[in-house]
Amino acid sequence: MRLKIFLLLFISGLLLNCSKSGNASAGNNNPPVDTTTTTQPVATNDTVNYWVTKADQSVLLTKQTPIVFYTASNAGSSINVDSTTTYQTIDGFGYTLTGGSAHAINTLDATTKNNLLQELFGNASNSVGVSYLRISIGASDLNASVFSYDDTAGDTTLLQFSLAADKTDLIPILKAILAINPAIKIIAAPWSAPVWMKDNNNSIGGSLLTQYYNVYANYFVRYVQSMKAEGITIDAVTPQNEPLNPNNNPSLYMDANTESSFIENNLGPAFHNAGLTTKIICYDHNCDKPDYAETVLSNDAINNYVDGSAFHLYAGDISALSSVHNSYPSKNLYFTEEYTSSSGSFSGDFLWHIKNVMIGSMNNWSRTALEWNLASDANYEPHTQGGCDQCKGALTISGSVTRNVGYYIIAQASKFVPAGSVRIASSSINGLYNVAFLTPLGKKVLIVLNDGSSAITFNINYKSNYATTAIAANSASTYVW
């Protein structure tokens, strides 16, 4: 009898161990297992929702089956997210609403246009939550023609100043956007001063004549005040888009010492005297010249005028932003432009921009991540003569709306990371790039990129709870809990 009882207990133990082993090995939703202890993991109440975009376009910002946190240690690779360690506040993600973009959107019928704007700027479940826009002061190269707000030569009192050129497309679209999201932030930059203020009397290149520095500063004041009268608040301006690029149409050359002097003696005092709270942000050009921003920021006389510096990434490395932050930690950083080309591929552009613009700029202290033009037509128009003829909009608008790679680059973050979120600490794993945020509602958001050729399994570790997941090759995932 004792032998029979012993054999029954022995067989029961074997069956129980086999059952436990089978449960632990099935699927992504199972908990990680600690092989050093017999304690079994327990599911927590925290579910992780996540959305995936694959560079081959087989999956586009699509919600996946949720995963669950478990109370278990794990010997596998983990991204450790720590919401008690915080960095910069996020102002938003978005695009430049060029005059050409506004024109393209305005060609849509009323219903399609309203639905598109709700999708872009609303907060419904099917919206992508764009929270920041950049616009041009006067024409950019993605307007149909060159103009300023005062093309009357010698009008030093700006009596002829007028926003009329933007009242057909840009301003009406901005008003429609503000009706959807009144809190959206707007930064504005000129591509050129009025040509009569320049030493070459031309829309391309040239420099601002010293006798017009005060007039030009007042031009900025009039612009901010006139937009405010239209119900549009300009949160920030930069003195010049791409000040070291005199080849675009329009464009203007302004070196660092000139910009510093202009802010110190003209633009800063003009804003102060007019009682404007609009921020002044310097530079607004490539990461290969962080010394430009540092030259301006080193001028103690303008410390109270300049909020920070802005960058593009057509040259240099995104880590330049951290270099500037380390030198001037009290000043803010903004990433304001990167384009996708008509000759580029969805796969290449998506992976590069998620790595460098979305994850890279955020991990290097930027408060914004902005792609270039929001929309264009099927021929990449309109643009000025000599302006960009291969700038692919995030949207192609030609009677209908096509969502291009720029749409998904921004949406992978903007849909989940609203303005007012804070970047928080997250550790690295070999083969993956990531950045994490804490939203105003207390949600944690983790954006992960795998730009390699093989899928990678990893754990999200938050407060010693673990969620196990796998990210496919050449894809990005955004996790929210």
C-alpha positions in Angstrom: 0.0 0.0 0.0 2.8 2.5 0.9 4.5 1.7 -2.5 1.2 2.5 -4.4 0.8 5.8 -2.6 4.4 6.8 -3.3 4.0 5.9 -7.0 0.8 8.0 -7.2 2.4 11.0 -5.6 5.5 10.7 -7.8 3.4 10.5 -11.0 1.2 13.5 -9.9 4.3 15.6 -9.4 5.6 14.8 -12.9 2.3 15.8 -14.5 2.1 19.1 -12.5 5.7 20.1 -13.5 4.9 19.3 -17.2 1.8 21.5 -17.0 3.7 24.4 -15.6 6.5 24.1 -18.2 4.0 24.1 -21.1 2.2 27.3 -19.9 5.5 29.2 -19.5 6.5 28.7 -23.1 3.4 29.6 -25.0 3.2 33.0 -26.9 4.2 36.6 -26.2 1.5 37.2 -23.6 3.0 34.8 -21.1 5.1 36.1 -18.3 8.9 35.9 -18.2 10.1 33.1 -16.0 12.8 33.3 -13.4 14.7 30.1 -13.7 16.5 30.7 -10.4 13.4 30.4 -8.2 10.3 28.3 -7.9 8.1 31.4 -7.3 5.6 31.7 -10.2 5.0 35.2 -11.7 1.6 36.8 -11.1 -0.2 39.0 -13.6 -0.7 42.7 -12.5 -3.6 44.9 -13.4 -1.4 46.8 -15.9 -2.1 46.1 -19.5 0.2 47.4 -22.3 -1.5 48.5 -25.5 0.8 49.0 -28.5 0.7 50.1 -32.1 3.1 49.0 -34.9 4.2 50.4 -38.2 6.4 48.2 -40.4 8.7 49.8 -43.0 7.4 47.5 -45.7 3.9 49.1 -45.2 2.3 45.7 -44.4 1.3 47.2 -41.0 0.6 50.9 -40.6 0.0 52.3 -37.1 -2.1 49.3 -36.2 -3.1 48.3 -32.7 -1.8 44.8 -31.6 -3.0 42.3 -29.1 -2.2 43.8 -25.6 0.4 42.4 -23.4 0.4 42.2 -19.6 2.9 43.1 -16.8 3.9 40.2 -14.5 5.6 40.3 -11.1 8.7 38.4 -12.0 12.4 39.1 -12.4 13.8 38.0 -15.8 17.2 37.2 -17.1 16.4 38.4 -20.6 17.1 41.9 -22.1 14.9 44.6 -20.7 14.2 48.2 -21.4 14.0 49.7 -17.9 11.6 52.7 -17.8 11.9 55.0 -14.8 9.2 57.7 -14.5 10.9 59.3 -11.5 13.8 60.5 -13.6 12.5 63.3 -15.9 14.0 65.5 -18.5 12.5 68.1 -20.9 8.8 68.9 -21.3 7.4 68.2 -24.7 5.7 71.1 -26.7 4.5 68.8 -29.5 5.0 66.9 -32.7 3.9 68.1 -36.2 4.8 69.7 -39.5 5.3 72.9 -41.3 2.0 74.2 -42.6 3.5 75.9 -45.7 1.4 78.1 -47.9 1.5 75.3 -50.4 0.2 72.8 -47.8 -2.7 75.1 -46.9 -3.5 75.6 -50.6 -3.6 71.8 -51.2 -5.8 71.2 -48.2 -8.1 74.0 -49.3 -8.8 72.3 -52.6 -10.7 69.6 -50.8 -14.5 69.7 -50.5 -15.8 70.9 -47.2 -16.6 67.5 -45.7 -13.3 65.9 -46.7 -11.4 68.9 -45.5 -13.1 68.9 -42.1 -12.7 65.1 -41.7 -9.0 65.4 -42.5 -8.4 68.3 -40.1 -10.2 66.3 -37.4 -8.0 63.3 -38.1 -4.8 65.4 -37.9 -5.5 67.7 -35.0 -8.4 66.2 -33.1 -8.4 64.0 -30.0 -10.7 61.3 -31.1 -9.5 57.7 -31.2 -9.0 57.8 -34.9 -7.0 61.1 -34.7 -3.2 61.4 -34.7 -3.1 64.4 -32.4 -0.7 66.8 -34.2 0.1 69.4 -31.5 2.7 71.7 -33.1 2.9 73.7 -36.3 5.6 75.7 -38.1 4.6 78.4 -40.6 6.5 80.9 -42.7 6.5 84.7 -42.1 5.8 85.7 -45.7 6.5 83.2 -48.4 8.6 80.0 -48.0 9.9 78.2 -51.1 6.7 76.1 -50.9 4.4 78.9 -51.8 3.4 79.4 -55.4 5.2 82.8 -55.6 7.5 85.0 -53.5 6.0 87.7 -51.3 6.4 89.5 -48.1 3.9 91.4 -46.0 5.2 94.7 -47.2 6.6 94.8 -50.7 6.5 98.6 -50.9 10.1 99.8 -51.2 11.0 102.4 -48.6 8.0 101.9 -46.4 10.0 102.3 -43.2 6.8 103.0 -41.1 5.2 99.8 -42.5 2.0 101.6 -43.5 1.5 99.1 -46.3 2.0 96.0 -44.0 -0.7 93.4 -44.8 -1.4 89.7 -44.3 -3.5 89.7 -47.4 -1.4 87.2 -49.3 -2.1 84.6 -46.6 -5.8 85.2 -46.2 -6.9 82.9 -49.0 -5.4 79.7 -47.7 -3.1 79.8 -44.7 -5.0 81.9 -42.3 -8.4 80.2 -42.9 -6.8 76.7 -42.5 -5.1 77.9 -39.3 -8.4 79.1 -37.9 -10.1 75.8 -38.8 -7.3 74.0 -36.9 -7.5 76.2 -33.9 -11.3 75.6 -33.8 -10.4 71.9 -33.4 -7.3 72.3 -31.1 -7.1 75.8 -29.5 -4.0 74.9 -27.6 -1.9 74.0 -30.6 1.4 75.8 -30.6 2.8 77.7 -33.6 6.4 78.7 -34.4 7.0 81.1 -37.3 10.1 81.9 -39.4 10.9 84.1 -42.3 12.6 82.8 -45.4 13.6 86.3 -46.3 13.1 89.9 -45.4 11.3 92.1 -47.9 13.7 92.5 -50.8 14.0 96.3 -50.5 15.5 95.7 -47.0 18.3 93.6 -48.5 21.7 94.5 -49.9 21.1 92.6 -53.2 17.4 93.7 -53.7 16.6 90.1 -54.5 14.5 87.3 -53.0 17.5 84.9 -53.2 20.4 85.4 -50.8 21.7 88.7 -49.8 21.9 90.2 -46.3 19.7 92.6 -44.3 20.9 96.2 -44.7 21.9 97.7 -41.3 19.7 100.8 -41.8 16.7 98.5 -41.8 17.4 96.5 -38.7 14.9 98.5 -36.6 12.3 98.4 -39.4 12.6 94.7 -39.7 12.3 94.2 -36.0 9.1 96.2 -36.1 8.0 94.0 -39.1 8.1 91.0 -36.7 6.1 92.9 -34.1 3.5 93.9 -36.7 3.3 90.3 -37.8 2.7 88.8 -34.3 0.2 91.5 -33.6 -1.7 91.1 -36.9 -1.9 87.3 -36.5 -3.2 87.8 -33.0 -5.9 90.1 -34.4 -6.9 87.2 -36.6 -7.2 85.0 -33.5 -3.8 83.2 -34.1 -1.3 83.3 -31.3 2.4 82.9 -32.4 4.1 81.1 -29.6 7.7 81.6 -31.0 9.7 83.0 -33.9 13.1 82.4 -35.3 14.9 85.4 -36.8 15.7 83.5 -40.0 15.0 80.0 -41.5 18.3 78.4 -42.4 20.4 81.5 -42.0 23.5 79.9 -43.6 21.7 78.9 -46.8 21.5 81.8 -49.2 20.5 79.6 -52.2 16.8 79.0 -51.7 14.1 81.1 -53.1 13.4 83.0 -50.9 16.3 83.1 -48.6 18.6 85.5 -46.7 22.1 85.1 -45.2 22.6 86.0 -41.6 25.7 84.8 -39.7 25.8 84.2 -36.0 27.2 87.5 -34.9 24.7 89.4 -37.1 21.8 87.4 -35.6 23.1 88.0 -32.1 23.3 91.7 -32.7 19.9 91.9 -34.4 18.3 90.2 -31.4 20.2 92.2 -28.8 19.7 95.7 -30.3 16.5 95.4 -32.4 14.3 92.3 -32.2 14.5 91.7 -28.4 13.9 95.3 -27.4 11.1 95.6 -30.0 9.2 92.6 -28.6 9.8 93.9 -25.0 8.6 97.4 -25.8 5.5 96.0 -27.5 4.7 93.8 -24.5 5.0 90.6 -26.6 5.5 87.2 -24.9 6.3 85.4 -28.1 9.6 83.5 -27.7 12.6 84.3 -29.7 14.5 81.1 -30.8 17.9 81.4 -32.5 19.6 79.6 -35.4 17.0 77.2 -37.0 19.5 75.3 -39.2 21.6 72.2 -39.4 23.2 70.1 -36.7 26.7 70.5 -38.2 27.0 74.1 -36.9 26.1 74.0 -33.2 28.6 76.7 -32.7 26.2 79.2 -34.4 23.6 78.6 -31.6 26.4 78.7 -29.0 27.6 82.1 -30.3 24.2 83.6 -29.9 23.5 82.0 -26.6 26.9 83.1 -25.2 25.8 86.8 -25.6 24.8 87.6 -22.0 23.0 90.8 -23.1 20.3 88.8 -24.9 19.9 86.1 -22.2 16.4 87.4 -21.3 15.3 87.6 -24.9 16.4 84.2 -26.3 14.4 81.1 -25.2 16.7 78.6 -27.0 17.8 77.3 -30.4 16.3 75.3 -33.2 17.8 72.7 -35.5 17.4 70.8 -38.8 19.3 67.6 -39.8 20.3 67.9 -43.4 23.9 67.9 -42.1 25.6 66.9 -38.9 24.5 64.6 -36.1 21.5 64.9 -33.8 23.7 64.6 -30.8 24.7 68.3 -31.5 21.5 69.2 -29.6 22.9 67.7 -26.4 26.2 69.5 -26.9 24.3 72.8 -26.9 22.2 71.7 -23.9 25.3 70.8 -21.9 26.8 74.2 -22.6 23.5 76.1 -22.0 21.2 73.8 -19.9 18.8 76.6 -19.1 18.0 77.2 -22.7 15.4 75.1 -24.7 16.0 73.1 -27.8 13.7 72.6 -30.8 13.8 70.3 -33.8 12.0 72.2 -36.5 12.5 70.6 -39.9 13.4 67.5 -41.9 12.0 66.6 -45.3 11.1 63.4 -47.1 12.0 63.4 -50.8 10.0 62.3 -53.8 13.0 60.0 -54.7 13.1 58.4 -51.2 11.6 55.1 -50.2 9.0 54.6 -47.5 11.2 52.0 -45.8 14.4 54.0 -45.8 12.7 57.3 -44.8 10.6 55.8 -42.0 13.5 54.0 -40.3 15.9 56.9 -40.6 13.4 59.6 -39.4 12.1 57.5 -36.5 15.7 56.9 -35.4 17.0 60.4 -35.8 14.1 62.8 -35.7 11.5 61.2 -33.4 13.7 59.2 -31.0 17.0 61.1 -31.6 15.8 64.6 -31.1 13.8 63.7 -28.0 16.7 61.9 -26.4 18.9 65.0 -27.1 16.6 67.4 -25.3 14.3 68.7 -28.0 10.9 69.9 -27.0 9.5 69.4 -30.5 10.0 67.0 -33.5 8.7 68.5 -36.7 8.7 67.1 -40.3 8.7 69.5 -43.3 5.6 70.2 -45.4 2.3 68.8 -44.3 0.8 68.5 -47.8 1.5 68.9 -51.5 -0.2 67.8 -54.8 0.8 64.8 -56.8 3.5 66.9 -58.6 5.1 68.2 -55.4 3.7 71.6 -56.0 3.2 74.5 -55.4 6.7 75.9 -55.0 8.5 79.0 -56.0 10.8 79.2 -59.0 13.9 77.6 -57.7 12.1 76.3 -54.6 12.0 72.6 -53.6 10.5 70.5 -56.5 10.9 67.1 -54.7 9.6 67.8 -51.2 7.0 65.1 -50.6 4.2 66.2 -48.2 3.1 64.0 -45.4 -0.1 64.0 -47.4 -0.6 64.0 -51.2 -3.8 65.8 -52.0 -5.2 65.4 -55.5 -9.0 65.3 -55.1 -8.4 62.6 -52.5 -5.9 62.2 -49.7 -3.0 59.9 -49.7 -1.0 59.4 -46.4 2.7 59.3 -47.1 5.7 58.3 -44.9 5.8 61.7 -43.2 2.3 61.1 -41.8 3.3 57.8 -40.1 6.7 59.2 -38.9 4.9 61.9 -36.8 1.8 59.8 -35.9 3.9 57.1 -34.3 4.5 59.7 -31.5 1.9 62.5 -31.8 -1.1 60.1 -31.3 0.3 59.0 -27.9 2.5 61.8 -26.6 0.4 65.0 -26.1 1.9 68.4 -25.4 2.8 68.7 -21.8 4.3 65.2 -21.6 7.7 64.8 -20.1 10.6 62.6 -21.3 11.5 60.0 -18.7 14.5 57.7 -18.4 14.7 54.5 -20.4 17.7 52.1 -20.8 19.2 50.8 -23.9 19.2 47.4 -25.5 21.6 46.3 -28.2 19.8 46.5 -31.6 16.9 48.7 -30.5 16.5 52.5 -30.2 13.9 53.9 -27.7 12.6 56.9 -25.9 10.0 57.1 -23.1 7.5 59.7 -21.9 5.1 60.4 -19.0 1.9 62.1 -20.2 -0.1 64.7 -18.3 -2.7 61.9 -17.5 0.0 59.7 -16.1 0.3 57.3 -19.0 3.7 55.9 -19.8 4.7 55.8 -23.5 7.6 53.9 -24.9 8.6 54.2 -28.6 10.9 51.5 -29.8 12.6 51.1 -33.2 14.1 47.9 -34.6 16.0 48.9 -37.8 17.7 45.5 -38.1 16.9 42.5 -40.2 15.7 40.2 -37.4 12.9 40.3 -34.9 14.0 41.0 -31.3 12.3 39.8 -28.1 12.6 42.0 -25.0 11.0 43.0 -21.8 9.6 46.3 -20.7 10.5 46.7 -17.0 8.5 49.2 -15.1 8.8 49.2 -11.3 10.1 45.7 -11.3 7.1 44.4 -13.3 7.9 42.9 -16.7 5.9 42.7 -19.9 7.5 40.5 -22.6 7.1 41.4 -26.3 8.8 41.1 -29.7 9.4 43.8 -32.3 9.6 42.7 -35.9 12.5 43.6 -38.1 12.4 47.1 -39.7 9.5 48.3 -37.6 8.5 50.8 -34.9 6.2 50.1 -31.9 4.7 52.5 -29.5 3.7 51.0 -26.1 1.2 52.7 -23.8 0.3 51.7 -20.2 
